[in-house]
Amino acid sequence: MQKGSIRVQTENIFPIIKKFLYSEHDIFIRELVSNAVDATQKVKTLSSIGEAKGDLGELRIDVSLDANAKTLTISDRGVGMTSEEVDKYLNQVAFSGAEEFLEKYKGQNENNIIGHFGLGFYSSFMVSEKVEVITKSFKEGAEAVKWECDGSPEFSLEPAERNFRGTDIVLHINEESNEFLDAYRVKSVLEKFCKFLPVPIYFHDAGEVKEVKEGEEPEAEKPINNTAPAWTKKPSELSKEDYENFYKELYPFSETPLFWIHLNVDYPFNLTGILYFPKIKQSYEIQKDKIQLYSNQVFVTDEVKDIVPEFLMLLHGVIDSPDIPLNVSRSYLQGDPNVKKINAHITKKVADKLDEIFRNERLSFEEKWESLGLFVKYGMMTDDKFLEKANNFFVMQDTAGKFYTMEEYKVATASQKNKEGKQVVLYTTNPVQQDAYIQQAIAKGYTVVKMETLVDAAFINSMEMKWSNTLFTRVDADIADNLIDKTESNESVLTKDDAEKLKGLFDQPQDGMHITVEVKGLSADAPPVTATRPEQMRRMKDMASVGGGMAAFYAQMPDEVNLTVNGNHPIFGNILSEAEEGKQLKLVKNLGDLALLSQGLLTGKNLTEFINRSVELLETKN
């Protein structure tokens, strides 16, 4: 038996590994199974070039739990190790067997070599009081050996009994890590990290005995992983059902996605994956961190904010790249030019896909806009390169259900310009509540689009800065004739004195509001009084209501309200001829309150007074 000390620079290496190398202790399962896959891929490579002789047999990995013996064993049928290799790889911490193998067999399917049989192996000591490695090399005449270490720098190496090629790593689980003697816990970690590894992985629980009744066939053994997930195949090999079934495999309880993008790049970096656009009917359904990052089919993380542009964090799916730089524990990304290149590539692929669908299947694109709009608007606000392409496929839906690109809207509403010549986009945030204003605008021949999602307020502000000749104005921000630079105008039928008297009657103080009154000659079928709020001030108040920006400052400011009195409405002839001044004042006050009510501005004491006054007027005898 050989005995010795593991050759490390400091005897404190094990405490460092146990406490600081890996942020989560369950990572050891990923590392050891990855090493087992690595060993299996190596023997396949060697067999393909004639260096591993004979039949390889069934290539698989077995993870076996024996809670009574307090052991967890990872077994492979890969290349195995000779006594010299054990000494070289296990007794020299941080020596990477995979890197040496790649160098020697460069060009031989090296992308499949994922393990780092060095520090990764030593993650086993985070949970073990003792680790045994029983291994036999594929090389002809090799003898099996057993390596053992109790977590100190001391080890032993001796001959062992093993009749077949491969390696068993036996972990004797320590008291602090008893959770890894629970079958459910171990299986869940395997499914998390190893769900798509390319070698079949089987889990065995020594405490689980399945009873087979007489005459029945024993249940077929099933691997816990899918060795050939959809993203590893060519798009030409996959049907619509294949993509949808893989989505269900990733997200079992989600609705069928809208569509997907299959990534497959081999230059200037390696990147594969499938990104899905999920259905999002309500903004509150938004969920980030649903994209999973893999490195050669080994799960790494679902924190992909450095790789995927922020606006695409709403997507679902998988990204797999061996070129993404990870720290030694693979738990976080490190700064690297490849990350920025991958980020830019994904943005381009998504923009190209959306543009393609819009051009070739516009009706389908419009039907999906309720969900797609969120991604597109978010991207246009945060990524200028995406904005350039999105200008072609961004659409707005009007209140009649028709969709327009911005260019189409400009053509259809060529007359909708203000005095400065800016294109005025009339929009509604609530078609039901703002219906009276919408109908007035439509009656004038204007087109009103819907902007009713949570992201639209920020989108409008952002686009006004990016589209310098465009002005977004809510349909109730002013009466339509005030918004558009029109040559014709109606004159009031009222005399100057009557107009001044009417203005004076309406110009009454209201709690919590600063009211400005003007009398204008509008069409006779327009409402008698219209309440509007300056667009910019209303936006600030709206943001304040959800706690944005200078929320406290704007929340305390009185509402700025413009009351536009339609001097051509016949009702004012009756009001001005009313002999009883008190009743005249009440009628005027009610008309103003009705206009405020339509804007949602009549609340509290003001609303109570309006209700009482309305009852009183109904009770008044002529």
C-alpha positions as CSV (number, residue, x, y, z in Angstrom):
1,M,0.0,0.0,0.0
2,Q,1.2,3.5,-0.9
3,K,0.8,6.2,1.6
4,G,1.6,9.9,1.3
5,S,0.4,13.5,1.4
6,I,-1.6,15.2,-1.3
7,R,0.7,17.7,-3.0
8,V,-0.9,21.1,-2.4
9,Q,0.7,24.4,-1.5
10,T,-1.1,24.7,1.8
11,E,-2.6,22.2,4.2
12,N,-5.6,24.5,4.5
13,I,-6.9,23.6,1.1
14,F,-9.7,21.3,2.4
15,P,-11.3,23.9,4.8
16,I,-11.2,26.4,1.9
17,I,-12.9,23.9,-0.4
18,K,-15.5,23.0,2.2
19,K,-16.4,26.6,3.0
20,F,-15.6,28.9,0.2
21,L,-15.0,27.1,-3.2
22,Y,-18.7,26.4,-3.8
23,S,-21.5,28.6,-2.7
24,E,-24.0,25.7,-2.6
25,H,-23.1,22.3,-1.3
26,D,-25.3,20.4,-3.7
27,I,-22.9,21.4,-6.4
28,F,-20.8,18.4,-5.6
29,I,-23.3,16.1,-7.3
30,R,-23.0,18.2,-10.5
31,E,-19.2,18.1,-10.4
32,L,-18.9,14.3,-9.8
33,V,-21.5,13.4,-12.3
34,S,-19.9,15.8,-14.8
35,N,-16.6,14.1,-14.2
36,A,-18.2,10.7,-14.8
37,V,-19.7,12.0,-18.1
38,D,-16.2,13.3,-19.0
39,A,-14.7,9.9,-18.4
40,T,-17.4,8.3,-20.6
41,Q,-17.0,10.7,-23.4
42,K,-13.2,10.1,-23.3
43,V,-13.6,6.4,-23.7
44,K,-16.0,6.9,-26.7
45,T,-13.4,9.2,-28.3
46,L,-10.6,6.8,-27.7
47,S,-12.7,3.9,-29.1
48,S,-13.6,5.9,-32.3
49,I,-9.9,6.4,-33.1
50,G,-9.0,2.8,-32.2
51,E,-7.1,3.4,-28.9
52,A,-9.7,1.7,-26.7
53,K,-10.0,-1.9,-27.7
54,G,-13.0,-4.2,-27.6
55,D,-16.7,-3.7,-27.0
56,L,-17.5,-0.6,-24.9
57,G,-20.7,-2.2,-23.6
58,E,-23.4,-0.1,-22.1
59,L,-22.1,3.4,-21.4
60,R,-24.1,4.8,-18.4
61,I,-23.7,6.5,-15.0
62,D,-25.2,5.1,-11.8
63,V,-25.8,7.1,-8.7
64,S,-26.5,4.8,-5.7
65,L,-27.7,5.8,-2.3
66,D,-27.4,3.6,0.8
67,A,-28.7,5.6,3.7
68,N,-28.0,2.8,6.2
69,A,-24.3,2.7,5.2
70,K,-24.4,6.5,4.9
71,T,-22.8,6.3,1.4
72,L,-23.5,7.9,-1.9
73,T,-21.7,6.3,-4.9
74,I,-21.2,7.7,-8.4
75,S,-20.2,5.0,-10.9
76,D,-19.2,5.2,-14.5
77,R,-17.9,2.9,-17.2
78,G,-15.5,5.4,-18.7
79,V,-11.8,5.5,-19.2
80,G,-10.9,4.7,-15.5
81,M,-7.4,5.4,-14.1
82,T,-4.2,3.6,-13.6
83,S,-2.3,3.9,-10.3
84,E,0.0,6.5,-11.8
85,E,-3.0,8.5,-13.1
86,V,-4.7,8.5,-9.7
87,D,-1.5,9.8,-8.2
88,K,-1.3,12.4,-10.9
89,Y,-4.9,13.6,-10.9
90,L,-6.1,13.2,-7.4
91,N,-2.9,14.0,-5.5
92,Q,-2.2,17.2,-7.4
93,V,-5.1,19.4,-6.6
94,A,-6.3,21.6,-9.5
95,F,-4.6,19.5,-12.2
96,S,-7.1,19.2,-15.0
97,G,-7.3,15.9,-16.6
98,A,-9.7,17.2,-19.2
99,E,-7.4,20.0,-20.3
100,E,-4.5,17.5,-20.8
101,F,-6.8,15.2,-22.7
102,L,-8.0,18.0,-25.0
103,E,-4.5,19.0,-25.8
104,K,-3.5,15.4,-26.8
105,Y,-6.6,14.6,-28.8
106,K,-7.4,18.0,-30.2
107,G,-10.0,17.9,-32.9
108,Q,-11.5,14.7,-31.6
109,N,-15.0,15.9,-30.5
110,E,-13.4,18.0,-27.8
111,N,-16.5,20.0,-27.1
112,N,-17.9,17.0,-25.3
113,I,-15.2,17.0,-22.6
114,I,-16.8,18.9,-19.8
115,G,-15.2,17.7,-16.6
116,H,-12.3,19.2,-14.7
117,F,-11.1,16.2,-12.7
118,G,-9.3,18.4,-10.2
119,L,-11.0,20.9,-8.0
120,G,-14.3,19.6,-9.1
121,F,-13.6,16.2,-7.6
122,Y,-12.5,17.8,-4.3
123,S,-16.0,19.3,-3.9
124,S,-16.9,15.8,-2.6
125,F,-15.1,16.7,0.7
126,M,-17.7,19.4,1.4
127,V,-20.2,16.7,2.4
128,S,-17.9,13.6,3.2
129,E,-15.9,12.5,6.1
130,K,-14.2,10.0,3.8
131,V,-14.0,9.5,0.1
132,E,-13.0,6.3,-1.7
133,V,-12.2,6.0,-5.4
134,I,-12.1,2.5,-6.9
135,T,-11.0,2.6,-10.5
136,K,-9.7,0.5,-13.4
137,S,-8.2,1.9,-16.5
138,F,-9.3,0.9,-20.0
139,K,-5.7,0.2,-20.9
140,E,-4.8,-3.4,-21.5
141,G,-3.3,-5.1,-18.4
142,A,-4.2,-2.3,-16.1
143,E,-4.8,-3.3,-12.5
144,A,-7.7,-1.8,-10.4
145,V,-6.7,0.5,-7.5
146,K,-8.4,2.1,-4.5
147,W,-7.6,5.6,-3.3
148,E,-8.9,6.8,0.0
149,C,-8.7,10.1,1.9
150,D,-10.5,11.4,5.0
151,G,-10.4,15.1,4.2
152,S,-6.9,15.7,5.5
153,P,-3.9,15.9,3.2
154,E,-3.2,12.2,4.0
155,F,-4.2,9.5,1.5
156,S,-3.7,5.8,0.8
157,L,-3.5,4.0,-2.5
158,E,-3.6,0.2,-2.8
159,P,-4.7,-2.6,-5.2
160,A,-8.4,-3.3,-5.4
161,E,-10.9,-5.8,-6.8
162,R,-12.7,-4.6,-9.9
163,N,-13.3,-6.6,-13.0
164,F,-14.4,-4.0,-15.4
165,R,-13.3,-0.6,-16.8
166,G,-14.5,2.6,-15.0
167,T,-14.6,4.4,-11.7
168,D,-16.7,4.3,-8.5
169,I,-16.5,7.3,-6.2
170,V,-17.9,6.4,-2.8
171,L,-18.8,9.3,-0.5
172,H,-19.2,8.6,3.2
173,I,-21.6,11.4,4.1
174,N,-20.7,13.4,7.2
175,E,-23.2,14.3,10.0
176,E,-23.7,17.9,8.8
177,S,-24.7,16.7,5.4
178,N,-27.3,14.1,6.2
179,E,-29.7,15.8,3.8
180,F,-27.8,14.0,1.0
181,L,-28.9,10.6,2.5
182,D,-32.4,11.5,1.5
183,A,-33.4,9.9,-1.8
184,Y,-35.8,12.7,-2.8
185,R,-33.1,15.4,-2.1
186,V,-30.5,13.5,-4.2
187,K,-32.8,12.9,-7.0
188,S,-34.0,16.5,-7.1
189,V,-30.4,17.7,-7.4
190,L,-29.7,15.2,-10.2
191,E,-32.7,16.5,-12.0
192,K,-31.7,20.1,-11.5
193,F,-28.1,19.8,-12.7
194,C,-28.0,16.6,-14.8
195,K,-31.3,16.6,-16.5
196,F,-29.9,16.9,-20.0
197,L,-26.4,15.3,-19.7
198,P,-25.5,13.3,-22.8
199,V,-24.9,10.0,-21.0
200,P,-27.8,8.1,-19.4
201,I,-27.9,8.5,-15.6
202,Y,-29.7,6.0,-13.3
203,F,-30.5,6.6,-9.7
204,H,-30.8,3.8,-7.2
205,D,-32.0,3.9,-3.6
206,A,-31.0,0.9,-1.6
207,G,-33.9,1.6,0.8
208,E,-36.5,1.3,-1.9
209,V,-37.6,-2.2,-2.7
210,K,-40.2,-2.5,-5.4
211,E,-42.4,-5.5,-5.1
212,V,-43.0,-7.5,-8.3
213,K,-46.1,-9.7,-8.2
214,E,-46.0,-13.2,-9.6
215,G,-46.4,-13.2,-13.4
216,E,-45.6,-9.5,-13.7
217,E,-42.6,-8.1,-15.6
218,P,-40.3,-5.9,-13.5
219,E,-40.7,-2.2,-14.3
220,A,-38.2,-1.1,-16.9
221,E,-35.3,1.0,-15.6
222,K,-35.5,4.6,-16.7
223,P,-32.7,7.2,-16.8
224,I,-33.4,10.5,-15.0
225,N,-32.1,12.5,-17.9
226,N,-32.9,13.3,-21.5
227,T,-29.6,12.6,-23.3
228,A,-30.5,14.4,-26.5
229,P,-32.6,17.5,-25.7
230,A,-34.0,19.5,-28.6
231,W,-31.4,22.2,-28.6
232,T,-28.6,19.7,-29.4
233,K,-30.4,18.8,-32.7
234,K,-30.6,20.6,-36.0
235,P,-33.7,22.7,-36.6
236,S,-34.4,20.6,-39.7
237,E,-34.7,17.5,-37.4
238,L,-37.4,19.1,-35.2
239,S,-41.1,19.5,-35.8
240,K,-43.5,22.0,-34.2
241,E,-44.6,19.3,-31.8
242,D,-40.9,18.6,-30.8
243,Y,-40.4,22.2,-29.9
244,E,-43.6,22.4,-27.9
245,N,-43.0,19.1,-26.2
246,F,-39.5,20.3,-25.1
247,Y,-41.1,23.4,-23.7
248,K,-43.4,21.3,-21.6
249,E,-40.4,19.3,-20.4
250,L,-38.8,22.6,-19.2
251,Y,-42.0,24.2,-17.9
252,P,-44.7,21.5,-17.3
253,F,-47.5,23.8,-16.2
254,S,-47.1,26.6,-18.7
255,E,-49.3,27.4,-21.7
256,T,-48.0,26.6,-25.2
257,P,-45.5,29.3,-26.2
258,L,-46.2,31.8,-29.0
259,F,-43.1,30.8,-31.0
260,W,-39.4,30.1,-30.5
261,I,-35.9,30.9,-31.9
262,H,-33.4,28.1,-32.3
263,L,-29.8,29.4,-31.7
264,N,-27.0,27.5,-33.5
265,V,-23.7,29.4,-33.8
266,D,-20.2,28.0,-34.1
267,Y,-18.3,31.2,-35.0
268,P,-16.9,33.4,-33.5
269,F,-18.2,31.5,-30.4
270,N,-20.1,28.3,-29.8
271,L,-23.7,28.9,-28.8
272,T,-26.8,26.7,-29.1
273,G,-30.2,26.9,-27.5
274,I,-33.9,27.5,-27.9
275,L,-35.6,30.7,-26.7
276,Y,-39.3,30.7,-26.3
277,F,-41.8,33.6,-26.3
278,P,-44.3,32.8,-23.6
279,K,-47.9,34.0,-23.6
280,I,-48.3,37.0,-21.3
281,K,-51.9,38.2,-21.0
282,Q,-51.4,40.4,-18.0
283,S,-48.4,42.4,-17.0
284,Y,-48.5,41.0,-13.5
285,E,-47.7,37.5,-15.0
286,I,-44.2,38.6,-16.0
287,Q,-41.6,36.3,-14.6
288,K,-37.8,36.8,-15.1
289,D,-35.0,34.3,-14.6
290,K,-36.7,31.5,-16.6
291,I,-33.9,31.0,-19.0
292,Q,-31.5,28.2,-18.1
293,L,-27.8,28.4,-18.9
294,Y,-25.9,25.2,-19.7
295,S,-22.3,24.4,-20.5
296,N,-22.2,21.3,-22.8
297,Q,-25.5,20.1,-21.3
298,V,-24.4,20.7,-17.7
299,F,-26.8,23.0,-15.9
300,V,-24.9,26.1,-14.6
301,T,-27.4,28.7,-13.5
302,D,-30.7,30.5,-14.3
303,E,-29.1,33.9,-13.6
304,V,-28.3,34.9,-17.2
305,K,-28.6,38.7,-17.0
306,D,-25.0,39.2,-18.3
307,I,-25.6,37.0,-21.3
308,V,-29.2,37.8,-22.3
309,P,-30.2,41.4,-22.8
310,E,-32.4,42.7,-20.0
311,F,-35.5,43.0,-22.2
312,L,-35.2,39.4,-23.2
313,M,-35.1,38.1,-19.6
314,L,-38.8,37.7,-20.1
315,L,-38.2,34.9,-22.5
316,H,-38.1,31.2,-21.5
317,G,-35.7,28.5,-22.7
318,V,-32.2,27.2,-22.7
319,I,-28.8,28.6,-23.7
320,D,-25.8,26.3,-24.0
321,S,-22.3,27.6,-24.6
322,P,-18.9,26.1,-23.6
323,D,-17.4,29.6,-24.4
324,I,-19.1,31.4,-21.5
325,P,-16.4,32.0,-18.9
326,L,-17.2,30.7,-15.5
327,N,-15.3,31.0,-12.2
328,V,-13.9,27.8,-10.8
329,S,-17.2,26.8,-9.1
330,R,-19.1,27.6,-12.3
331,S,-21.5,29.6,-10.1
332,Y,-21.2,33.0,-11.7
333,L,-20.0,34.6,-15.0
334,Q,-16.8,36.4,-15.3
335,G,-16.3,39.5,-17.5
336,D,-15.2,38.5,-21.0
337,P,-15.7,39.8,-24.6
338,N,-17.6,36.7,-25.6
339,V,-20.4,37.5,-23.2
340,K,-21.0,40.8,-24.9
341,K,-20.8,39.2,-28.3
342,I,-23.3,36.5,-27.3
343,N,-25.6,39.2,-25.8
344,A,-25.5,41.2,-29.1
345,H,-26.0,38.0,-31.2
346,I,-29.1,37.0,-29.2
347,T,-30.6,40.5,-29.6
348,K,-30.0,40.3,-33.4
349,K,-31.5,36.9,-33.7
350,V,-34.6,37.9,-31.8
351,A,-35.1,41.1,-33.8
352,D,-34.6,39.2,-37.1
353,K,-37.1,36.5,-36.1
354,L,-39.8,39.1,-35.1
355,D,-39.1,41.0,-38.4
356,E,-39.5,37.7,-40.4
357,I,-42.8,36.8,-38.7
358,F,-44.1,40.3,-39.2
359,R,-43.3,40.3,-42.9
360,N,-44.4,36.8,-43.7
361,E,-47.2,36.2,-41.2
362,R,-48.5,39.7,-40.2
363,L,-52.0,38.5,-39.2
364,S,-50.5,35.9,-36.9
365,F,-48.0,38.6,-35.5
366,E,-50.9,40.9,-34.8
367,E,-52.9,38.2,-33.0
368,K,-49.9,37.6,-30.7
369,W,-49.3,41.3,-30.1
370,E,-50.9,41.3,-26.7
371,S,-48.0,39.2,-25.4
372,L,-45.3,40.3,-28.0
373,G,-45.9,44.0,-27.4
374,L,-44.4,43.8,-23.9
375,F,-41.1,42.3,-25.2
376,V,-40.9,44.7,-28.2
377,K,-41.6,47.9,-26.2
378,Y,-39.2,46.9,-23.4
379,G,-36.5,46.3,-26.0
380,M,-37.1,49.5,-27.8
381,M,-36.7,51.5,-24.6
382,T,-33.5,49.7,-23.5
383,D,-31.6,48.7,-26.6
384,D,-31.0,51.2,-29.4
385,K,-29.8,48.4,-31.9
386,F,-33.0,46.5,-31.3
387,L,-35.0,49.8,-31.7
388,E,-33.5,50.3,-35.2
389,K,-35.0,47.0,-36.3
390,A,-38.1,47.2,-34.2
391,N,-39.2,50.4,-36.0
392,N,-40.2,48.1,-38.8
393,F,-42.4,45.8,-36.8
394,F,-43.7,47.8,-33.8
395,V,-47.4,48.1,-34.2
396,M,-50.2,50.1,-32.5
397,Q,-53.9,48.9,-32.4
398,D,-56.6,51.5,-32.7
399,T,-59.9,51.5,-30.8
400,A,-61.6,49.8,-33.8
401,G,-59.1,46.9,-33.7
402,K,-56.9,47.9,-36.7
403,F,-53.1,47.7,-36.4
404,Y,-50.6,50.3,-37.7
405,T,-46.9,50.5,-37.9
406,M,-45.7,54.0,-37.0
407,E,-45.2,54.8,-40.6
408,E,-48.7,53.5,-41.5
409,Y,-50.1,55.6,-38.7
410,K,-48.4,58.7,-40.0
411,V,-49.8,58.2,-43.5
412,A,-53.3,57.4,-42.2
413,T,-53.3,60.5,-39.9
414,A,-51.3,62.9,-42.0
415,S,-53.5,65.8,-40.7
416,Q,-52.8,64.9,-37.0
417,K,-50.0,67.4,-36.5
418,N,-49.7,70.1,-33.9
419,K,-48.6,73.7,-34.6
420,E,-44.9,72.8,-34.4
421,G,-45.5,70.1,-37.1
422,K,-45.1,67.1,-34.9
423,Q,-47.1,64.0,-35.5
424,V,-49.7,63.7,-32.7
425,V,-50.4,60.1,-31.6
426,L,-53.7,60.2,-29.8
427,Y,-53.9,57.3,-27.4
428,T,-56.2,55.9,-24.7
429,T,-55.2,54.1,-21.5
430,N,-58.7,53.0,-20.7
431,P,-61.1,52.8,-23.7
432,V,-64.2,52.3,-21.5
433,Q,-63.5,55.2,-19.1
434,Q,-62.3,57.5,-21.8
435,D,-65.0,56.6,-24.3
436,A,-66.6,60.0,-24.5
437,Y,-63.3,61.6,-25.5
438,I,-62.6,58.8,-28.0
439,Q,-65.9,59.3,-29.7
440,Q,-65.3,63.1,-30.0
441,A,-61.9,62.4,-31.6
442,I,-63.3,59.8,-34.0
443,A,-66.2,62.2,-34.9
444,K,-63.5,64.6,-36.0
445,G,-61.8,62.0,-38.2
446,Y,-58.9,61.3,-35.8
447,T,-57.5,57.8,-35.0
448,V,-57.0,56.8,-31.4
449,V,-54.7,53.9,-30.5
450,K,-54.6,51.8,-27.3
451,M,-51.8,52.2,-24.8
452,E,-53.2,50.3,-21.8
453,T,-50.4,48.1,-20.4
454,L,-48.2,48.9,-17.4
455,V,-45.1,49.4,-19.6
456,D,-46.8,52.0,-21.9
457,A,-46.3,55.1,-19.7
458,A,-42.6,54.6,-19.6
459,F,-42.6,53.6,-23.3
460,I,-44.3,56.8,-24.4
461,N,-41.9,58.9,-22.5
462,S,-38.9,57.1,-23.9
463,M,-40.1,57.1,-27.5
464,E,-40.8,60.9,-27.4
465,M,-37.1,61.3,-26.8
466,K,-36.1,58.8,-29.5
467,W,-38.7,59.8,-32.1
468,S,-38.1,63.6,-32.1
469,N,-41.0,64.4,-34.4
470,T,-43.6,62.5,-32.6
471,L,-45.8,63.6,-29.7
472,F,-48.0,61.2,-27.7
473,T,-51.1,62.8,-26.2
474,R,-53.8,61.0,-24.3
475,V,-57.2,61.5,-25.9
476,D,-58.6,63.2,-22.8
477,A,-55.6,65.5,-22.3
478,D,-57.3,68.2,-24.3
479,I,-60.3,68.5,-26.6
480,A,-59.3,67.2,-30.1
481,D,-59.6,70.6,-31.8
482,N,-57.0,72.0,-29.4
483,L,-54.5,69.2,-30.1
484,I,-54.5,69.4,-33.9
485,D,-53.5,72.4,-36.0
486,K,-56.7,72.9,-37.9
487,T,-57.5,75.8,-40.3
488,E,-61.2,75.8,-39.7
489,S,-62.8,76.7,-36.4
490,N,-66.3,77.1,-35.1
491,E,-67.3,80.4,-33.5
492,S,-69.5,80.6,-30.4
493,V,-73.1,81.7,-30.8
494,L,-72.8,83.4,-27.4
495,T,-72.4,87.1,-27.2
496,K,-69.2,88.3,-25.5
497,D,-71.1,89.2,-22.4
498,D,-72.9,85.8,-22.2
499,A,-69.5,84.0,-22.7
500,E,-68.0,86.1,-19.9
501,K,-70.9,85.4,-17.6
502,L,-70.8,81.7,-18.3
503,K,-67.1,81.6,-17.6
504,G,-67.7,83.3,-14.3
505,L,-70.3,80.8,-13.3
506,F,-68.0,77.9,-14.0
507,D,-65.0,79.5,-12.4
508,Q,-65.7,78.2,-8.9
509,P,-63.0,76.8,-6.5
510,Q,-62.8,73.0,-6.1
511,D,-61.0,71.2,-3.3
512,G,-57.6,69.7,-4.4
513,M,-57.8,71.2,-8.0
514,H,-56.6,74.2,-9.8
515,I,-59.3,74.8,-12.5
516,T,-58.9,76.9,-15.6
517,V,-62.1,77.8,-17.6
518,E,-62.4,78.7,-21.3
519,V,-65.5,79.1,-23.4
520,K,-65.1,77.9,-27.0
521,G,-67.4,77.5,-30.0
522,L,-67.4,73.8,-30.6
523,S,-69.9,71.8,-32.6
524,A,-73.4,71.7,-31.2
525,D,-73.2,67.8,-30.7
526,A,-70.0,68.0,-28.6
527,P,-70.5,67.7,-24.8
528,P,-71.5,70.9,-23.0
529,V,-68.4,70.8,-20.8
530,T,-65.1,68.9,-21.3
531,A,-62.6,68.4,-18.5
532,T,-59.0,67.8,-19.6
533,R,-55.6,67.7,-17.9
534,P,-52.3,68.9,-19.3
535,E,-50.5,65.8,-20.7
536,Q,-47.2,66.3,-18.9
537,M,-48.7,67.1,-15.5
538,R,-51.0,64.1,-15.8
539,R,-48.1,61.8,-16.6
540,M,-46.2,63.1,-13.5
541,K,-49.3,62.5,-11.3
542,D,-49.8,59.1,-12.8
543,M,-46.1,58.2,-12.0
544,A,-46.5,59.6,-8.5
545,S,-49.5,57.3,-8.0
546,V,-47.3,54.2,-8.5
547,G,-44.4,55.6,-6.6
548,G,-42.1,56.6,-9.5
549,G,-39.6,59.5,-9.6
550,M,-40.5,62.5,-7.4
551,A,-43.6,60.7,-6.2
552,A,-44.2,62.6,-2.9
553,F,-43.7,66.0,-4.6
554,Y,-46.2,65.5,-7.4
555,A,-48.6,63.6,-5.2
556,Q,-49.1,66.7,-3.1
557,M,-49.6,69.1,-6.0
558,P,-53.2,70.0,-6.9
559,D,-54.6,68.6,-10.1
560,E,-54.4,71.0,-13.0
561,V,-57.8,70.8,-14.8
562,N,-59.0,72.7,-17.9
563,L,-62.8,73.0,-18.3
564,T,-63.7,73.8,-21.9
565,V,-67.3,75.1,-22.1
566,N,-69.0,74.5,-25.4
567,G,-70.7,77.8,-26.1
568,N,-72.6,76.3,-29.0
569,H,-74.4,73.7,-26.9
570,P,-78.1,74.5,-26.6
571,I,-78.3,73.7,-22.9
572,F,-76.5,77.0,-22.1
573,G,-79.4,79.0,-23.7
574,N,-81.6,77.5,-21.0
575,I,-79.2,78.1,-18.2
576,L,-78.5,81.7,-19.1
577,S,-82.2,82.4,-19.2
578,E,-82.8,80.8,-15.7
579,A,-84.1,83.6,-13.5
580,E,-83.2,82.0,-10.2
581,E,-79.5,82.7,-9.6
582,G,-79.0,79.9,-7.0
583,K,-80.5,77.2,-9.4
584,Q,-78.4,78.6,-12.3
585,L,-75.3,78.2,-10.2
586,K,-76.2,74.7,-9.2
587,L,-76.9,73.6,-12.9
588,V,-73.5,75.0,-14.0
589,K,-71.8,73.3,-11.0
590,N,-73.3,70.0,-11.9
591,L,-72.2,70.2,-15.6
592,G,-68.7,70.9,-14.4
593,D,-68.8,68.1,-11.9
594,L,-70.0,65.7,-14.6
595,A,-67.0,66.6,-16.7
596,L,-64.7,66.0,-13.7
597,L,-66.4,62.7,-13.0
598,S,-65.5,61.5,-16.5
599,Q,-61.9,62.1,-15.7
600,G,-62.1,60.3,-12.4
601,L,-61.3,63.5,-10.5
602,L,-64.5,63.8,-8.5
603,T,-64.0,62.1,-5.2
604,G,-64.6,62.4,-1.5
605,K,-66.4,65.6,-0.4
606,N,-66.7,66.9,-3.9
607,L,-68.5,63.7,-5.0
608,T,-70.9,63.8,-2.0
609,E,-71.8,67.4,-2.8
610,F,-72.5,66.5,-6.5
611,I,-74.8,63.6,-5.5
612,N,-76.7,65.8,-3.0
613,R,-77.0,68.7,-5.4
614,S,-78.3,66.3,-8.2
615,V,-81.0,65.0,-5.9
616,E,-81.9,68.5,-4.9
617,L,-82.3,69.7,-8.5
618,L,-84.5,66.7,-9.3
619,E,-86.7,67.6,-6.4
620,T,-87.0,71.2,-7.4
621,K,-90.4,72.0,-8.9
622,N,-90.6,74.1,-12.0
